[in-house]
């Protein structure tokens, strides 16, 4: 372990042991370096690393503070790391989602408020309306799942699944491009999840979510087994729509090449 790593570990320990609380201000650099027996250069490097990790934040003209240490903040870098996964590791990620999300959906069935269910239903209705618009359908697919997971009232779980689904959304998008029946099937699968949530039935909700996620995993396994590359979404990410930018069936801009066959298809459906 380098001296900088040791300095980082010591500051982390101070936070873990309650010497530095969330939102608290660190002592001046020179004082903290002396207390920890470190040089000021080492202290600066340690602070920079912890700022990148969202453990500390520097407020110019005011000093260095411990962040809120909220899961959404500390786990922010996970999404970037997940996006770099390639090949079979994408399949491993889909397996992780299969383990987590059905259990989370069951939890949501026991905790969802009427407002939560209304939000889930709103995205389901939007999916029905967008069945012929691949890009818009994918957006509401993702929003549907986010609304379900938020209903668990578990920020850590919601953050983890948000970052995992960001990558598996790519697989769902390619499945939609490759399979003309995917839109109708995926809407039916989402309807089953919504019905189970509305019935406050955790076992049924877990089974419905497992069935839905398993179809994506099965498609991805077959895709990779036949020599396809790990799928990515062509063009911009669907989670950040631009007004008026939805693409429709027949739009020549929506004709990506499938990575396993070289075929060109029109983006008419989504998972």
C-alpha positions as CSV (number, residue, x, y, z in Angstrom):
1,X,0.0,0.0,0.0
2,X,1.4,3.4,-1.0
3,X,1.7,6.3,1.5
4,X,-1.2,8.0,-0.3
5,X,-3.4,4.9,0.1
6,X,-2.5,4.8,3.8
7,X,-3.5,8.5,4.1
8,X,-6.8,7.8,2.4
9,X,-7.4,4.8,4.7
10,X,-6.8,6.9,7.7
11,X,-9.2,9.6,6.7
12,X,-11.8,6.9,5.8
13,X,-11.3,5.4,9.3
14,X,-11.9,8.8,10.9
15,X,-15.2,9.0,9.1
16,X,-16.1,5.4,9.8
17,X,-15.3,5.8,13.5
18,X,-17.4,8.9,13.8
19,X,-14.6,11.4,14.3
20,X,-15.7,13.1,11.0
21,X,-19.5,13.1,10.6
22,X,-21.4,13.6,7.3
23,X,-21.5,17.3,6.5
24,X,-18.7,18.1,8.9
25,X,-15.7,20.3,8.0
26,X,-12.2,18.8,8.1
27,X,-9.5,20.6,10.2
28,X,-7.2,22.8,8.2
29,X,-4.8,20.9,5.9
30,X,-1.7,21.6,8.0
31,X,-3.4,20.6,11.2
32,X,-4.9,17.4,9.9
33,X,-1.6,16.4,8.3
34,X,0.2,17.0,11.6
35,X,-2.4,15.0,13.5
36,X,-2.1,12.1,11.1
37,X,1.7,12.3,10.9
38,X,1.6,12.9,7.1
39,X,3.2,15.5,4.8
40,X,1.0,18.2,3.4
41,X,1.6,16.8,-0.1
42,X,0.3,13.4,0.9
43,X,-2.6,14.9,2.6
44,X,-3.5,16.9,-0.6
45,X,-3.3,13.7,-2.7
46,X,-5.5,11.8,-0.3
47,X,-8.1,14.6,-0.2
48,X,-8.1,14.7,-4.0
49,X,-8.8,11.0,-4.3
50,X,-11.6,11.2,-1.7
51,X,-13.1,14.1,-3.6
52,X,-13.2,12.0,-6.8
53,X,-14.9,9.2,-4.8
54,X,-17.5,11.7,-3.5
55,X,-16.5,11.2,0.1
56,X,-15.2,14.7,0.5
57,X,-16.0,18.0,-1.2
58,X,-14.0,21.2,-1.5
59,X,-15.9,24.4,-1.0
60,X,-13.7,27.1,-2.4
61,X,-12.9,29.8,0.2
62,X,-14.5,27.7,2.9
63,X,-12.6,24.4,3.3
64,X,-13.1,20.7,2.8
65,X,-16.2,18.9,4.0
66,X,-17.4,15.3,4.4
67,X,-20.3,14.8,1.9
68,X,-23.7,13.5,2.9
69,X,-22.3,10.0,2.2
70,X,-25.7,9.2,0.7
71,X,-25.8,5.9,-1.4
72,X,-26.7,7.8,-4.5
73,X,-23.6,9.9,-4.1
74,X,-21.1,7.2,-3.0
75,X,-22.3,4.7,-5.6
76,X,-22.3,7.3,-8.5
77,X,-19.1,5.9,-10.0
78,X,-20.6,2.5,-10.3
79,X,-22.5,3.4,-13.4
80,X,-19.3,4.5,-15.2
81,X,-17.6,1.3,-14.2
82,X,-20.5,-0.8,-15.4
83,X,-20.6,0.9,-18.8
84,X,-17.0,-0.4,-19.4
85,X,-17.9,-4.1,-18.9
86,X,-17.7,-6.1,-22.1
87,X,-18.4,-9.6,-23.4
88,X,-19.5,-12.2,-20.9
89,X,-19.3,-9.7,-18.1
90,X,-22.4,-8.1,-19.5
91,X,-24.2,-11.5,-19.1
92,X,-22.9,-11.6,-15.5
93,X,-24.4,-8.2,-14.9
94,X,-27.8,-9.4,-16.3
95,X,-27.6,-12.3,-13.8
96,X,-27.0,-9.9,-11.0
97,X,-30.1,-7.9,-12.1
98,X,-32.1,-11.2,-12.1
99,X,-31.1,-11.9,-8.5
100,X,-31.8,-8.4,-7.2
101,X,-34.7,-6.9,-9.1
102,X,-37.4,-9.6,-8.6
103,X,-36.7,-9.4,-4.8
104,X,-36.9,-5.6,-5.0
105,X,-40.2,-5.8,-6.9
106,X,-41.6,-8.1,-4.1
107,X,-40.5,-5.5,-1.6
108,X,-42.2,-2.7,-3.6
109,X,-45.5,-4.7,-3.5
110,X,-45.4,-4.4,0.3
111,X,-44.3,-0.7,0.5
112,X,-45.8,1.0,-2.6
113,X,-48.2,3.9,-1.9
114,X,-51.1,4.8,-4.0
115,X,-49.0,7.6,-5.5
116,X,-46.2,5.0,-6.4
117,X,-48.7,2.8,-8.1
118,X,-50.1,5.7,-10.1
119,X,-46.6,6.5,-11.3
120,X,-46.0,2.9,-12.4
121,X,-49.3,2.8,-14.1
122,X,-48.6,6.1,-15.9
123,X,-45.5,4.7,-17.5
124,X,-47.3,1.5,-18.4
125,X,-49.9,3.5,-20.2
126,X,-47.2,5.5,-22.0
127,X,-45.6,2.2,-23.1
128,X,-48.9,1.1,-24.6
129,X,-49.1,4.4,-26.5
130,X,-45.5,4.1,-27.7
131,X,-45.6,0.5,-28.9
132,X,-44.7,1.6,-32.4
133,X,-42.0,4.0,-31.3
134,X,-38.9,2.0,-30.2
135,X,-37.0,4.8,-28.6
136,X,-39.9,6.2,-26.6
137,X,-41.0,2.7,-25.6
138,X,-37.5,2.0,-24.2
139,X,-37.6,5.3,-22.2
140,X,-40.9,4.4,-20.5
141,X,-39.7,0.8,-20.0
142,X,-36.7,2.2,-18.0
143,X,-38.9,4.7,-16.2
144,X,-41.4,2.0,-15.3
145,X,-38.7,0.0,-13.5
146,X,-37.2,3.0,-11.8
147,X,-40.7,3.8,-10.4
148,X,-41.1,0.3,-9.1
149,X,-37.7,0.3,-7.4
150,X,-38.2,3.7,-5.9
151,X,-41.3,2.3,-4.2
152,X,-39.1,0.0,-2.1
153,X,-38.0,3.1,-0.1
154,X,-34.5,1.7,-0.2
155,X,-32.0,4.2,-1.7
156,X,-29.1,1.8,-1.7
157,X,-31.0,-0.8,-3.6
158,X,-32.5,1.7,-6.0
159,X,-29.0,3.2,-6.8
160,X,-27.5,-0.2,-7.4
161,X,-30.3,-1.3,-9.7
162,X,-30.3,2.0,-11.6
163,X,-26.6,1.5,-12.5
164,X,-27.0,-2.2,-13.4
165,X,-30.1,-1.6,-15.5
166,X,-28.3,1.2,-17.4
167,X,-26.2,-1.5,-19.1
168,X,-28.9,-4.2,-19.4
169,X,-31.1,-1.5,-21.0
170,X,-28.7,-1.8,-24.0
171,X,-29.6,-5.5,-24.3
172,X,-33.3,-4.8,-24.1
173,X,-32.9,-2.2,-26.9
174,X,-31.1,-4.7,-29.2
175,X,-33.7,-7.3,-28.4
176,X,-36.4,-4.8,-29.5
177,X,-34.6,-4.2,-32.7
178,X,-34.1,-7.9,-33.5
179,X,-37.5,-9.3,-32.5
180,X,-40.6,-7.8,-34.0
181,X,-42.8,-9.4,-31.4
182,X,-40.9,-7.9,-28.5
183,X,-43.1,-4.8,-28.0
184,X,-46.3,-6.7,-27.4
185,X,-44.6,-9.2,-25.2
186,X,-42.8,-6.7,-23.1
187,X,-46.0,-4.7,-22.5
188,X,-47.8,-7.8,-21.4
189,X,-44.9,-8.6,-19.0
190,X,-45.0,-5.1,-17.5
191,X,-48.8,-5.4,-17.1
192,X,-48.3,-8.5,-15.1
193,X,-45.9,-6.7,-12.8
194,X,-48.2,-3.8,-12.3
195,X,-51.2,-6.1,-11.6
196,X,-49.2,-7.9,-8.9
197,X,-48.1,-4.6,-7.3
198,X,-51.7,-3.3,-7.3
199,X,-52.8,-6.6,-5.6
200,X,-50.1,-6.0,-3.0
201,X,-48.9,-9.6,-3.7
202,X,-45.1,-9.8,-3.1
203,X,-44.8,-13.4,-4.3
204,X,-46.7,-12.7,-7.6
205,X,-44.8,-9.5,-8.1
206,X,-41.5,-11.3,-7.7
207,X,-42.5,-14.1,-10.1
208,X,-43.7,-11.5,-12.7
209,X,-40.5,-9.6,-12.5
210,X,-38.4,-12.7,-12.7
211,X,-40.3,-13.8,-15.8
212,X,-39.7,-10.5,-17.5
213,X,-36.0,-10.2,-16.7
214,X,-35.4,-13.8,-17.7
215,X,-36.6,-13.2,-21.2
216,X,-33.9,-10.5,-21.7
217,X,-31.2,-12.8,-20.1
218,X,-32.3,-15.7,-22.3
219,X,-32.1,-13.5,-25.5
220,X,-28.7,-12.2,-24.5
221,X,-27.3,-15.7,-23.8
222,X,-28.5,-16.9,-27.2
223,X,-27.1,-13.8,-28.9
224,X,-23.6,-14.3,-27.3
225,X,-23.7,-18.0,-28.0
226,X,-24.1,-17.3,-31.7
227,X,-21.1,-15.1,-31.8
228,X,-22.8,-11.7,-31.3
229,X,-21.0,-8.9,-29.5
230,X,-22.1,-7.5,-26.2
231,X,-24.9,-5.1,-27.2
232,X,-24.9,-1.3,-26.9
233,X,-27.5,1.2,-27.7
234,X,-26.8,3.0,-31.0
235,X,-27.0,6.8,-30.8
236,X,-27.9,8.8,-27.8
237,X,-28.9,7.2,-24.4
238,X,-32.7,6.9,-24.0
239,X,-32.6,8.1,-20.4
240,X,-31.8,11.6,-21.6
241,X,-34.4,12.4,-24.3
242,X,-34.4,15.6,-26.3
243,X,-37.8,17.2,-27.1
244,X,-39.1,16.2,-30.4
245,X,-36.3,13.7,-31.0
246,X,-38.3,10.4,-30.9
247,X,-37.7,8.2,-33.9
248,X,-40.5,6.3,-35.5
249,X,-41.0,3.2,-37.6
250,X,-39.8,3.8,-41.1
251,X,-37.3,6.5,-40.1
252,X,-34.1,5.6,-42.0
253,X,-32.0,6.9,-39.2
254,X,-33.2,4.0,-37.1
255,X,-31.6,1.3,-39.1
256,X,-28.6,0.0,-37.1
257,X,-26.6,-3.1,-38.0
258,X,-27.3,-6.0,-35.7
259,X,-23.9,-7.0,-34.3
260,X,-24.4,-10.8,-35.0
261,X,-25.8,-10.8,-38.5
262,X,-25.0,-7.6,-40.2
263,X,-28.7,-7.3,-41.1
264,X,-30.3,-3.8,-41.2
265,X,-33.6,-3.5,-39.4
266,X,-36.0,-0.7,-38.6
267,X,-36.4,0.2,-34.9
268,X,-40.1,-0.6,-34.6
269,X,-40.2,-2.4,-31.3
270,X,-38.5,-2.4,-27.9
271,X,-38.3,-4.9,-25.1
